[in-house]
Every structure is written in C-alpha cells, then in structure tokens.
Amino acid sequence: MSTKSQRPEKGQLWIACPRCRQRTLYWDNPLRPFCSDRCKLVDLGNWADGKYAIPVKPVSEGDLQAAGSAGEPDATDSSDENI
Ligand SMILES: [Zn+2]
C-alpha cells in the first residue's frame, strides 16, 4: 500500500495563471503570476487595449475641503444673497 502524498514540498507555492488557470509555480518563476510568456503578453495586451479599465474618480478641491473640515457649515451657498 502506497502512502505517497501529493503535498508540495515545503516552500513551494502553486498559483493559478490569471489567463488560462493553469497551475504554475510561484517561486522561481520570472513570469509569475503567469504560466508562460504567452499568457503574460496576452494580459499586458489587454491592459494596453484598455480592456481593463481602472475607474478613477477625480478629486476636486471641494472634496478635499469637505474631508478636512467635517462638521463645519458650508457658507458658500448663501453668497448669492449678498449680491
Ligand atoms: Zn497561462
């Protein structure tokens, strides 16, 4: 009866390639987290094509002031009455 275990050696870490889900070693893998040069290039190509859009919310000066002075009343809205 064999008691061979499939456990990886100590220090080994297997990850799934983000492109093809193939198992690949994390350590000693210059292409990580990808399994191959091909997968890496495909993924980089997607970024270049804008398929992965990172939502960026522009921060205005008003947002910064609101965050810095929480609780203070905003008096700029009533400035029209002075005109
Ligand atoms: Zn892959």
PDB file of the backbone (N, CA, C, O) and the ligand in Angstrom, with CONECT records:
HET     ZN  A 101       1
ATOM      1  N   MET A   1       0.847  -1.197   0.000  1.00  0.00           N
ATOM      2  CA  MET A   1       0.000   0.000   0.000  1.00  0.00           C
ATOM      3  C   MET A   1       0.885   1.250   0.000  1.00  0.00           C
ATOM      4  O   MET A   1       1.785   1.385   0.829  1.00  0.00           O
ATOM      5  N   SER A   2       0.628   2.120  -0.899  1.00  0.00           N
ATOM      6  CA  SER A   2       1.461   3.309  -1.024  1.00  0.00           C
ATOM      7  C   SER A   2       0.893   4.457  -0.193  1.00  0.00           C
ATOM      8  O   SER A   2      -0.311   4.714  -0.173  1.00  0.00           O
ATOM      9  N   THR A   3       1.798   5.121   0.477  1.00  0.00           N
ATOM     10  CA  THR A   3       1.371   6.275   1.283  1.00  0.00           C
ATOM     11  C   THR A   3       1.956   7.570   0.719  1.00  0.00           C
ATOM     12  O   THR A   3       2.190   8.543   1.436  1.00  0.00           O
ATOM     13  N   LYS A   4       2.174   7.540  -0.556  1.00  0.00           N
ATOM     14  CA  LYS A   4       2.731   8.720  -1.209  1.00  0.00           C
ATOM     15  C   LYS A   4       1.741   9.885  -1.109  1.00  0.00           C
ATOM     16  O   LYS A   4       0.560   9.743  -1.426  1.00  0.00           O
ATOM     17  N   SER A   5       2.221  10.977  -0.685  1.00  0.00           N
ATOM     18  CA  SER A   5       1.342  12.146  -0.572  1.00  0.00           C
ATOM     19  C   SER A   5       1.599  13.109  -1.723  1.00  0.00           C
ATOM     20  O   SER A   5       2.704  13.185  -2.260  1.00  0.00           O
ATOM     21  N   GLN A   6       0.573  13.824  -2.080  1.00  0.00           N
ATOM     22  CA  GLN A   6       0.693  14.780  -3.179  1.00  0.00           C
ATOM     23  C   GLN A   6       1.018  16.179  -2.675  1.00  0.00           C
ATOM     24  O   GLN A   6       0.975  17.162  -3.415  1.00  0.00           O
ATOM     25  N   ARG A   7       1.345  16.231  -1.388  1.00  0.00           N
ATOM     26  CA  ARG A   7       1.620  17.557  -0.845  1.00  0.00           C
ATOM     27  C   ARG A   7       2.885  18.140  -1.451  1.00  0.00           C
ATOM     28  O   ARG A   7       3.870  17.424  -1.633  1.00  0.00           O
ATOM     29  N   PRO A   8       2.870  19.398  -1.760  1.00  0.00           N
ATOM     30  CA  PRO A   8       4.073  20.033  -2.305  1.00  0.00           C
ATOM     31  C   PRO A   8       5.139  20.163  -1.243  1.00  0.00           C
ATOM     32  O   PRO A   8       4.856  20.137  -0.045  1.00  0.00           O
ATOM     33  N   GLU A   9       6.359  20.303  -1.696  1.00  0.00           N
ATOM     34  CA  GLU A   9       7.459  20.459  -0.755  1.00  0.00           C
ATOM     35  C   GLU A   9       7.328  21.761   0.006  1.00  0.00           C
ATOM     36  O   GLU A   9       6.646  22.700  -0.403  1.00  0.00           O
ATOM     37  N   LYS A  10       8.004  21.766   1.111  1.00  0.00           N
ATOM     38  CA  LYS A  10       7.966  22.977   1.928  1.00  0.00           C
ATOM     39  C   LYS A  10       8.583  24.134   1.154  1.00  0.00           C
ATOM     40  O   LYS A  10       9.681  24.032   0.607  1.00  0.00           O
ATOM     41  N   GLY A  11       7.840  25.237   1.126  1.00  0.00           N
ATOM     42  CA  GLY A  11       8.341  26.397   0.421  1.00  0.00           C
ATOM     43  C   GLY A  11       7.772  26.534  -0.975  1.00  0.00           C
ATOM     44  O   GLY A  11       7.894  27.582  -1.610  1.00  0.00           O
ATOM     45  N   GLN A  12       7.141  25.456  -1.454  1.00  0.00           N
ATOM     46  CA  GLN A  12       6.555  25.537  -2.786  1.00  0.00           C
ATOM     47  C   GLN A  12       5.179  26.173  -2.717  1.00  0.00           C
ATOM     48  O   GLN A  12       4.390  25.895  -1.813  1.00  0.00           O
ATOM     49  N   LEU A  13       4.914  27.008  -3.665  1.00  0.00           N
ATOM     50  CA  LEU A  13       3.612  27.656  -3.706  1.00  0.00           C
ATOM     51  C   LEU A  13       3.084  27.609  -5.127  1.00  0.00           C
ATOM     52  O   LEU A  13       3.703  28.124  -6.059  1.00  0.00           O
ATOM     53  N   TRP A  14       1.922  26.979  -5.273  1.00  0.00           N
ATOM     54  CA  TRP A  14       1.315  26.881  -6.605  1.00  0.00           C
ATOM     55  C   TRP A  14       0.238  27.940  -6.745  1.00  0.00           C
ATOM     56  O   TRP A  14      -0.562  28.169  -5.838  1.00  0.00           O
ATOM     57  N   ILE A  15       0.239  28.568  -7.888  1.00  0.00           N
ATOM     58  CA  ILE A  15      -0.802  29.558  -8.156  1.00  0.00           C
ATOM     59  C   ILE A  15      -1.455  29.238  -9.493  1.00  0.00           C
ATOM     60  O   ILE A  15      -0.902  28.493 -10.302  1.00  0.00           O
ATOM     61  N   ALA A  16      -2.617  29.800  -9.715  1.00  0.00           N
ATOM     62  CA  ALA A  16      -3.303  29.603 -10.991  1.00  0.00           C
ATOM     63  C   ALA A  16      -3.019  30.791 -11.894  1.00  0.00           C
ATOM     64  O   ALA A  16      -3.134  31.949 -11.492  1.00  0.00           O
ATOM     65  N   CYS A  17      -2.651  30.475 -13.106  1.00  0.00           N
ATOM     66  CA  CYS A  17      -2.375  31.531 -14.072  1.00  0.00           C
ATOM     67  C   CYS A  17      -3.638  32.369 -14.282  1.00  0.00           C
ATOM     68  O   CYS A  17      -4.706  31.812 -14.537  1.00  0.00           O
ATOM     69  N   PRO A  18      -3.534  33.685 -14.182  1.00  0.00           N
ATOM     70  CA  PRO A  18      -4.707  34.546 -14.350  1.00  0.00           C
ATOM     71  C   PRO A  18      -5.338  34.440 -15.733  1.00  0.00           C
ATOM     72  O   PRO A  18      -6.512  34.769 -15.909  1.00  0.00           O
ATOM     73  N   ARG A  19      -4.565  33.984 -16.713  1.00  0.00           N
ATOM     74  CA  ARG A  19      -5.075  33.920 -18.079  1.00  0.00           C
ATOM     75  C   ARG A  19      -5.728  32.585 -18.375  1.00  0.00           C
ATOM     76  O   ARG A  19      -6.859  32.545 -18.859  1.00  0.00           O
ATOM     77  N   CYS A  20      -5.039  31.495 -18.094  1.00  0.00           N
ATOM     78  CA  CYS A  20      -5.529  30.190 -18.529  1.00  0.00           C
ATOM     79  C   CYS A  20      -5.832  29.263 -17.360  1.00  0.00           C
ATOM     80  O   CYS A  20      -6.257  28.127 -17.568  1.00  0.00           O
ATOM     81  N   ARG A  21      -5.621  29.726 -16.146  1.00  0.00           N
ATOM     82  CA  ARG A  21      -5.935  28.952 -14.939  1.00  0.00           C
ATOM     83  C   ARG A  21      -5.066  27.727 -14.787  1.00  0.00           C
ATOM     84  O   ARG A  21      -5.377  26.848 -13.984  1.00  0.00           O
ATOM     85  N   GLN A  22      -4.001  27.649 -15.526  1.00  0.00           N
ATOM     86  CA  GLN A  22      -3.101  26.505 -15.390  1.00  0.00           C
ATOM     87  C   GLN A  22      -2.246  26.697 -14.158  1.00  0.00           C
ATOM     88  O   GLN A  22      -1.791  27.800 -13.858  1.00  0.00           O
ATOM     89  N   ARG A  23      -2.036  25.598 -13.449  1.00  0.00           N
ATOM     90  CA  ARG A  23      -1.235  25.689 -12.237  1.00  0.00           C
ATOM     91  C   ARG A  23       0.213  25.947 -12.593  1.00  0.00           C
ATOM     92  O   ARG A  23       0.781  25.325 -13.492  1.00  0.00           O
ATOM     93  N   THR A  24       0.788  26.876 -11.866  1.00  0.00           N
ATOM     94  CA  THR A  24       2.186  27.198 -12.120  1.00  0.00           C
ATOM     95  C   THR A  24       2.865  27.541 -10.807  1.00  0.00           C
ATOM     96  O   THR A  24       2.226  28.009  -9.865  1.00  0.00           O
ATOM     97  N   LEU A  25       4.146  27.308 -10.760  1.00  0.00           N
ATOM     98  CA  LEU A  25       4.888  27.589  -9.541  1.00  0.00           C
ATOM     99  C   LEU A  25       5.061  29.088  -9.354  1.00  0.00           C
ATOM    100  O   LEU A  25       5.331  29.824 -10.304  1.00  0.00           O
ATOM    101  N   TYR A  26       4.902  29.517  -8.131  1.00  0.00           N
ATOM    102  CA  TYR A  26       5.073  30.931  -7.845  1.00  0.00           C
ATOM    103  C   TYR A  26       6.546  31.290  -7.741  1.00  0.00           C
ATOM    104  O   TYR A  26       7.020  32.252  -8.345  1.00  0.00           O
ATOM    105  N   TRP A  27       7.256  30.486  -6.956  1.00  0.00           N
ATOM    106  CA  TRP A  27       8.676  30.757  -6.768  1.00  0.00           C
ATOM    107  C   TRP A  27       9.476  30.308  -7.972  1.00  0.00           C
ATOM    108  O   TRP A  27       9.070  29.401  -8.698  1.00  0.00           O
ATOM    109  N   ASP A  28      10.598  30.939  -8.178  1.00  0.00           N
ATOM    110  CA  ASP A  28      11.478  30.614  -9.303  1.00  0.00           C
ATOM    111  C   ASP A  28      10.740  30.718 -10.628  1.00  0.00           C
ATOM    112  O   ASP A  28      11.040  29.990 -11.575  1.00  0.00           O
ATOM    113  N   ASN A  29       9.787  31.613 -10.688  1.00  0.00           N
ATOM    114  CA  ASN A  29       9.042  31.801 -11.918  1.00  0.00           C
ATOM    115  C   ASN A  29       9.105  33.264 -12.312  1.00  0.00           C
ATOM    116  O   ASN A  29       8.360  34.081 -11.771  1.00  0.00           O
ATOM    117  N   PRO A  30       9.978  33.607 -13.243  1.00  0.00           N
ATOM    118  CA  PRO A  30      10.143  35.013 -13.636  1.00  0.00           C
ATOM    119  C   PRO A  30       8.904  35.573 -14.310  1.00  0.00           C
ATOM    120  O   PRO A  30       8.758  36.789 -14.436  1.00  0.00           O
ATOM    121  N   LEU A  31       8.002  34.685 -14.748  1.00  0.00           N
ATOM    122  CA  LEU A  31       6.814  35.141 -15.471  1.00  0.00           C
ATOM    123  C   LEU A  31       5.596  35.252 -14.575  1.00  0.00           C
ATOM    124  O   LEU A  31       4.507  35.599 -15.033  1.00  0.00           O
ATOM    125  N   ARG A  32       5.786  34.952 -13.278  1.00  0.00           N
ATOM    126  CA  ARG A  32       4.644  34.946 -12.382  1.00  0.00           C
ATOM    127  C   ARG A  32       3.934  36.295 -12.406  1.00  0.00           C
ATOM    128  O   ARG A  32       4.583  37.322 -12.600  1.00  0.00           O
ATOM    129  N   PRO A  33       2.648  36.314 -12.219  1.00  0.00           N
ATOM    130  CA  PRO A  33       1.829  35.155 -11.877  1.00  0.00           C
ATOM    131  C   PRO A  33       1.376  34.351 -13.086  1.00  0.00           C
ATOM    132  O   PRO A  33       0.439  33.560 -12.977  1.00  0.00           O
ATOM    133  N   PHE A  34       2.007  34.529 -14.218  1.00  0.00           N
ATOM    134  CA  PHE A  34       1.584  33.819 -15.420  1.00  0.00           C
ATOM    135  C   PHE A  34       2.377  32.537 -15.604  1.00  0.00           C
ATOM    136  O   PHE A  34       3.489  32.395 -15.095  1.00  0.00           O
ATOM    137  N   CYS A  35       1.778  31.597 -16.347  1.00  0.00           N
ATOM    138  CA  CYS A  35       2.408  30.300 -16.523  1.00  0.00           C
ATOM    139  C   CYS A  35       3.411  30.342 -17.658  1.00  0.00           C
ATOM    140  O   CYS A  35       4.344  29.540 -17.697  1.00  0.00           O
ATOM    141  N   SER A  36       3.225  31.264 -18.571  1.00  0.00           N
ATOM    142  CA  SER A  36       4.093  31.297 -19.736  1.00  0.00           C
ATOM    143  C   SER A  36       4.216  32.716 -20.261  1.00  0.00           C
ATOM    144  O   SER A  36       3.455  33.612 -19.895  1.00  0.00           O
ATOM    145  N   ASP A  37       5.191  32.887 -21.120  1.00  0.00           N
ATOM    146  CA  ASP A  37       5.410  34.193 -21.725  1.00  0.00           C
ATOM    147  C   ASP A  37       4.191  34.625 -22.528  1.00  0.00           C
ATOM    148  O   ASP A  37       3.849  35.807 -22.579  1.00  0.00           O
ATOM    149  N   ARG A  38       3.545  33.652 -23.150  1.00  0.00           N
ATOM    150  CA  ARG A  38       2.385  33.936 -23.980  1.00  0.00           C
ATOM    151  C   ARG A  38       1.260  34.557 -23.149  1.00  0.00           C
ATOM    152  O   ARG A  38       0.672  35.569 -23.529  1.00  0.00           O
ATOM    153  N   CYS A  39       0.974  33.922 -22.000  1.00  0.00           N
ATOM    154  CA  CYS A  39      -0.099  34.425 -21.150  1.00  0.00           C
ATOM    155  C   CYS A  39       0.223  35.836 -20.656  1.00  0.00           C
ATOM    156  O   CYS A  39      -0.653  36.695 -20.568  1.00  0.00           O
ATOM    157  N   LYS A  40       1.472  36.047 -20.343  1.00  0.00           N
ATOM    158  CA  LYS A  40       1.870  37.360 -19.844  1.00  0.00           C
ATOM    159  C   LYS A  40       1.660  38.424 -20.916  1.00  0.00           C
ATOM    160  O   LYS A  40       1.153  39.510 -20.635  1.00  0.00           O
ATOM    161  N   LEU A  41       2.050  38.103 -22.135  1.00  0.00           N
ATOM    162  CA  LEU A  41       1.916  39.068 -23.216  1.00  0.00           C
ATOM    163  C   LEU A  41       0.448  39.351 -23.509  1.00  0.00           C
ATOM    164  O   LEU A  41       0.072  40.491 -23.783  1.00  0.00           O
ATOM    165  N   VAL A  42      -0.386  38.305 -23.451  1.00  0.00           N
ATOM    166  CA  VAL A  42      -1.812  38.489 -23.709  1.00  0.00           C
ATOM    167  C   VAL A  42      -2.415  39.425 -22.675  1.00  0.00           C
ATOM    168  O   VAL A  42      -3.206  40.312 -22.995  1.00  0.00           O
ATOM    169  N   ASP A  43      -2.021  39.205 -21.430  1.00  0.00           N
ATOM    170  CA  ASP A  43      -2.578  40.038 -20.369  1.00  0.00           C
ATOM    171  C   ASP A  43      -2.115  41.484 -20.508  1.00  0.00           C
ATOM    172  O   ASP A  43      -2.907  42.413 -20.353  1.00  0.00           O
ATOM    173  N   LEU A  44      -0.850  41.666 -20.797  1.00  0.00           N
ATOM    174  CA  LEU A  44      -0.336  43.019 -20.976  1.00  0.00           C
ATOM    175  C   LEU A  44      -1.018  43.686 -22.160  1.00  0.00           C
ATOM    176  O   LEU A  44      -1.264  44.892 -22.150  1.00  0.00           O
ATOM    177  N   GLY A  45      -1.325  42.883 -23.188  1.00  0.00           N
ATOM    178  CA  GLY A  45      -2.019  43.422 -24.354  1.00  0.00           C
ATOM    179  C   GLY A  45      -3.399  43.922 -23.989  1.00  0.00           C
ATOM    180  O   GLY A  45      -3.853  44.940 -24.511  1.00  0.00           O
ATOM    181  N   ASN A  46      -4.074  43.209 -23.091  1.00  0.00           N
ATOM    182  CA  ASN A  46      -5.396  43.644 -22.659  1.00  0.00           C
ATOM    183  C   ASN A  46      -5.330  44.982 -21.947  1.00  0.00           C
ATOM    184  O   ASN A  46      -6.186  45.846 -22.137  1.00  0.00           O
ATOM    185  N   TRP A  47      -4.308  45.141 -21.132  1.00  0.00           N
ATOM    186  CA  TRP A  47      -4.152  46.416 -20.432  1.00  0.00           C
ATOM    187  C   TRP A  47      -3.926  47.539 -21.436  1.00  0.00           C
ATOM    188  O   TRP A  47      -4.482  48.631 -21.310  1.00  0.00           O
ATOM    189  N   ALA A  48      -3.092  47.244 -22.440  1.00  0.00           N
ATOM    190  CA  ALA A  48      -2.767  48.276 -23.421  1.00  0.00           C
ATOM    191  C   ALA A  48      -3.995  48.644 -24.238  1.00  0.00           C
ATOM    192  O   ALA A  48      -4.135  49.790 -24.664  1.00  0.00           O
ATOM    193  N   ASP A  49      -4.889  47.677 -24.462  1.00  0.00           N
ATOM    194  CA  ASP A  49      -6.088  47.941 -25.253  1.00  0.00           C
ATOM    195  C   ASP A  49      -7.169  48.621 -24.437  1.00  0.00           C
ATOM    196  O   ASP A  49      -8.193  49.037 -24.980  1.00  0.00           O
ATOM    197  N   GLY A  50      -6.950  48.736 -23.154  1.00  0.00           N
ATOM    198  CA  GLY A  50      -7.936  49.397 -22.316  1.00  0.00           C
ATOM    199  C   GLY A  50      -9.090  48.503 -21.931  1.00  0.00           C
ATOM    200  O   GLY A  50     -10.138  48.993 -21.512  1.00  0.00           O
ATOM    201  N   LYS A  51      -8.917  47.186 -22.064  1.00  0.00           N
ATOM    202  CA  LYS A  51      -9.985  46.272 -21.683  1.00  0.00           C
ATOM    203  C   LYS A  51     -10.159  46.233 -20.169  1.00  0.00           C
ATOM    204  O   LYS A  51     -11.244  45.972 -19.648  1.00  0.00           O
ATOM    205  N   TYR A  52      -9.060  46.498 -19.488  1.00  0.00           N
ATOM    206  CA  TYR A  52      -9.148  46.579 -18.037  1.00  0.00           C
ATOM    207  C   TYR A  52      -9.165  48.053 -17.658  1.00  0.00           C
ATOM    208  O   TYR A  52      -8.118  48.696 -17.581  1.00  0.00           O
ATOM    209  N   ALA A  53     -10.323  48.564 -17.430  1.00  0.00           N
ATOM    210  CA  ALA A  53     -10.427  49.987 -17.111  1.00  0.00           C
ATOM    211  C   ALA A  53     -10.402  50.187 -15.611  1.00  0.00           C
ATOM    212  O   ALA A  53     -11.173  49.575 -14.871  1.00  0.00           O
ATOM    213  N   ILE A  54      -9.518  51.041 -15.182  1.00  0.00           N
ATOM    214  CA  ILE A  54      -9.457  51.361 -13.754  1.00  0.00           C
ATOM    215  C   ILE A  54     -10.254  52.640 -13.518  1.00  0.00           C
ATOM    216  O   ILE A  54      -9.870  53.715 -13.980  1.00  0.00           O
ATOM    217  N   PRO A  55     -11.354  52.516 -12.801  1.00  0.00           N
ATOM    218  CA  PRO A  55     -12.163  53.710 -12.534  1.00  0.00           C
ATOM    219  C   PRO A  55     -11.414  54.702 -11.667  1.00  0.00           C
ATOM    220  O   PRO A  55     -10.986  54.392 -10.555  1.00  0.00           O
ATOM    221  N   VAL A  56     -11.269  55.884 -12.196  1.00  0.00           N
ATOM    222  CA  VAL A  56     -10.553  56.917 -11.447  1.00  0.00           C
ATOM    223  C   VAL A  56     -11.504  58.070 -11.181  1.00  0.00           C
ATOM    224  O   VAL A  56     -12.039  58.688 -12.101  1.00  0.00           O
ATOM    225  N   LYS A  57     -11.694  58.337  -9.928  1.00  0.00           N
ATOM    226  CA  LYS A  57     -12.570  59.446  -9.560  1.00  0.00           C
ATOM    227  C   LYS A  57     -11.731  60.690  -9.325  1.00  0.00           C
ATOM    228  O   LYS A  57     -10.916  60.732  -8.403  1.00  0.00           O
ATOM    229  N   PRO A  58     -11.927  61.685 -10.146  1.00  0.00           N
ATOM    230  CA  PRO A  58     -11.150  62.914  -9.955  1.00  0.00           C
ATOM    231  C   PRO A  58     -11.499  63.590  -8.639  1.00  0.00           C
ATOM    232  O   PRO A  58     -12.666  63.724  -8.269  1.00  0.00           O
ATOM    233  N   VAL A  59     -10.471  64.000  -7.963  1.00  0.00           N
ATOM    234  CA  VAL A  59     -10.688  64.656  -6.668  1.00  0.00           C
ATOM    235  C   VAL A  59     -10.636  66.160  -6.864  1.00  0.00           C
ATOM    236  O   VAL A  59      -9.615  66.705  -7.284  1.00  0.00           O
ATOM    237  N   SER A  60     -11.724  66.820  -6.562  1.00  0.00           N
ATOM    238  CA  SER A  60     -11.776  68.269  -6.712  1.00  0.00           C
ATOM    239  C   SER A  60     -11.350  68.950  -5.417  1.00  0.00           C
ATOM    240  O   SER A  60     -11.216  68.308  -4.375  1.00  0.00           O
ATOM    241  N   GLU A  61     -11.144  70.239  -5.498  1.00  0.00           N
ATOM    242  CA  GLU A  61     -10.729  70.980  -4.311  1.00  0.00           C
ATOM    243  C   GLU A  61     -11.826  70.944  -3.246  1.00  0.00           C
ATOM    244  O   GLU A  61     -11.544  70.911  -2.048  1.00  0.00           O
ATOM    245  N   GLY A  62     -13.071  70.950  -3.700  1.00  0.00           N
ATOM    246  CA  GLY A  62     -14.183  70.927  -2.754  1.00  0.00           C
ATOM    247  C   GLY A  62     -14.212  69.636  -1.953  1.00  0.00           C
ATOM    248  O   GLY A  62     -14.532  69.644  -0.765  1.00  0.00           O
ATOM    249  N   ASP A  63     -13.873  68.515  -2.610  1.00  0.00           N
ATOM    250  CA  ASP A  63     -13.869  67.237  -1.903  1.00  0.00           C
ATOM    251  C   ASP A  63     -12.819  67.228  -0.810  1.00  0.00           C
ATOM    252  O   ASP A  63     -13.042  66.704   0.281  1.00  0.00           O
ATOM    253  N   LEU A  64     -11.660  67.819  -1.120  1.00  0.00           N
ATOM    254  CA  LEU A  64     -10.588  67.840  -0.136  1.00  0.00           C
ATOM    255  C   LEU A  64     -10.973  68.699   1.057  1.00  0.00           C
ATOM    256  O   LEU A  64     -10.680  68.350   2.201  1.00  0.00           O
ATOM    257  N   GLN A  65     -11.627  69.816   0.793  1.00  0.00           N
ATOM    258  CA  GLN A  65     -12.032  70.702   1.885  1.00  0.00           C
ATOM    259  C   GLN A  65     -13.099  70.042   2.736  1.00  0.00           C
ATOM    260  O   GLN A  65     -13.086  70.162   3.961  1.00  0.00           O
ATOM    261  N   ALA A  66     -14.025  69.344   2.088  1.00  0.00           N
ATOM    262  CA  ALA A  66     -15.095  68.685   2.835  1.00  0.00           C
ATOM    263  C   ALA A  66     -14.527  67.610   3.753  1.00  0.00           C
ATOM    264  O   ALA A  66     -15.020  67.390   4.859  1.00  0.00           O
ATOM    265  N   ALA A  67     -13.481  66.946   3.271  1.00  0.00           N
ATOM    266  CA  ALA A  67     -12.893  65.879   4.071  1.00  0.00           C
ATOM    267  C   ALA A  67     -12.088  66.448   5.232  1.00  0.00           C
ATOM    268  O   ALA A  67     -11.981  65.826   6.288  1.00  0.00           O
ATOM    269  N   GLY A  68     -11.524  67.633   5.027  1.00  0.00           N
ATOM    270  CA  GLY A  68     -10.678  68.201   6.062  1.00  0.00           C
ATOM    271  C   GLY A  68     -11.463  68.952   7.129  1.00  0.00           C
ATOM    272  O   GLY A  68     -10.986  69.116   8.251  1.00  0.00           O
ATOM    273  N   SER A  69     -12.674  69.413   6.782  1.00  0.00           N
ATOM    274  CA  SER A  69     -13.441  70.204   7.752  1.00  0.00           C
ATOM    275  C   SER A  69     -14.817  69.581   7.937  1.00  0.00           C
ATOM    276  O   SER A  69     -15.833  70.180   7.585  1.00  0.00           O
ATOM    277  N   ALA A  70     -14.841  68.399   8.482  1.00  0.00           N
ATOM    278  CA  ALA A  70     -16.112  67.716   8.693  1.00  0.00           C
ATOM    279  C   ALA A  70     -16.881  68.375   9.835  1.00  0.00           C
ATOM    280  O   ALA A  70     -16.335  68.614  10.913  1.00  0.00           O
ATOM    281  N   GLY A  71     -18.155  68.663   9.580  1.00  0.00           N
ATOM    282  CA  GLY A  71     -18.974  69.240  10.641  1.00  0.00           C
ATOM    283  C   GLY A  71     -19.132  70.746  10.502  1.00  0.00           C
ATOM    284  O   GLY A  71     -20.087  71.318  11.029  1.00  0.00           O
ATOM    285  N   GLU A  72     -18.212  71.395   9.802  1.00  0.00           N
ATOM    286  CA  GLU A  72     -18.336  72.842   9.637  1.00  0.00           C
ATOM    287  C   GLU A  72     -19.396  73.178   8.596  1.00  0.00           C
ATOM    288  O   GLU A  72     -19.477  72.516   7.562  1.00  0.00           O
ATOM    289  N   PRO A  73     -20.197  74.185   8.855  1.00  0.00           N
ATOM    290  CA  PRO A  73     -21.224  74.572   7.886  1.00  0.00           C
ATOM    291  C   PRO A  73     -20.602  75.210   6.655  1.00  0.00           C
ATOM    292  O   PRO A  73     -19.633  75.964   6.748  1.00  0.00           O
ATOM    293  N   ASP A  74     -21.183  74.891   5.489  1.00  0.00           N
ATOM    294  CA  ASP A  74     -20.670  75.451   4.251  1.00  0.00           C
ATOM    295  C   ASP A  74     -21.398  76.761   3.956  1.00  0.00           C
ATOM    296  O   ASP A  74     -22.593  76.746   3.663  1.00  0.00           O
ATOM    297  N   ALA A  75     -20.711  77.872   4.029  1.00  0.00           N
ATOM    298  CA  ALA A  75     -21.341  79.183   3.893  1.00  0.00           C
ATOM    299  C   ALA A  75     -21.296  79.679   2.452  1.00  0.00           C
ATOM    300  O   ALA A  75     -21.800  80.765   2.163  1.00  0.00           O
ATOM    301  N   THR A  76     -20.714  78.922   1.559  1.00  0.00           N
ATOM    302  CA  THR A  76     -20.572  79.413   0.187  1.00  0.00           C
ATOM    303  C   THR A  76     -21.896  79.411  -0.559  1.00  0.00           C
ATOM    304  O   THR A  76     -22.044  80.130  -1.547  1.00  0.00           O
ATOM    305  N   ASP A  77     -22.865  78.613  -0.106  1.00  0.00           N
ATOM    306  CA  ASP A  77     -24.139  78.517  -0.808  1.00  0.00           C
ATOM    307  C   ASP A  77     -24.972  79.789  -0.669  1.00  0.00           C
ATOM    308  O   ASP A  77     -25.769  80.089  -1.557  1.00  0.00           O
ATOM    309  N   SER A  78     -24.813  80.535   0.404  1.00  0.00           N
ATOM    310  CA  SER A  78     -25.648  81.711   0.664  1.00  0.00           C
ATOM    311  C   SER A  78     -25.006  82.998   0.164  1.00  0.00           C
ATOM    312  O   SER A  78     -25.484  84.091   0.467  1.00  0.00           O
ATOM    313  N   SER A  79     -23.917  82.871  -0.604  1.00  0.00           N
ATOM    314  CA  SER A  79     -23.220  84.067  -1.071  1.00  0.00           C
ATOM    315  C   SER A  79     -24.040  84.845  -2.095  1.00  0.00           C
ATOM    316  O   SER A  79     -23.824  86.042  -2.287  1.00  0.00           O
ATOM    317  N   ASP A  80     -24.980  84.166  -2.753  1.00  0.00           N
ATOM    318  CA  ASP A  80     -25.783  84.839  -3.766  1.00  0.00           C
ATOM    319  C   ASP A  80     -26.650  85.942  -3.164  1.00  0.00           C
ATOM    320  O   ASP A  80     -26.952  86.916  -3.853  1.00  0.00           O
ATOM    321  N   GLU A  81     -27.048  85.823  -1.934  1.00  0.00           N
ATOM    322  CA  GLU A  81     -27.955  86.801  -1.315  1.00  0.00           C
ATOM    323  C   GLU A  81     -27.277  88.155  -1.127  1.00  0.00           C
ATOM    324  O   GLU A  81     -27.957  89.175  -1.017  1.00  0.00           O
ATOM    325  N   ASN A  82     -25.963  88.177  -1.090  1.00  0.00           N
ATOM    326  CA  ASN A  82     -25.242  89.431  -0.861  1.00  0.00           C
ATOM    327  C   ASN A  82     -25.144  90.282  -2.122  1.00  0.00           C
ATOM    328  O   ASN A  82     -24.822  91.468  -2.065  1.00  0.00           O
ATOM    329  N   ILE A  83     -25.423  89.664  -3.242  1.00  0.00           N
ATOM    330  CA  ILE A  83     -25.266  90.425  -4.495  1.00  0.00           C
ATOM    331  C   ILE A  83     -26.510  91.301  -4.752  1.00  0.00           C
ATOM    332  O   ILE A  83     -26.567  92.013  -5.754  1.00  0.00           O
TER     333      ILE A  83
HETATM  334 ZN    ZN A 101      -1.354  30.708 -18.535  1.00  0.00          ZN2+
END
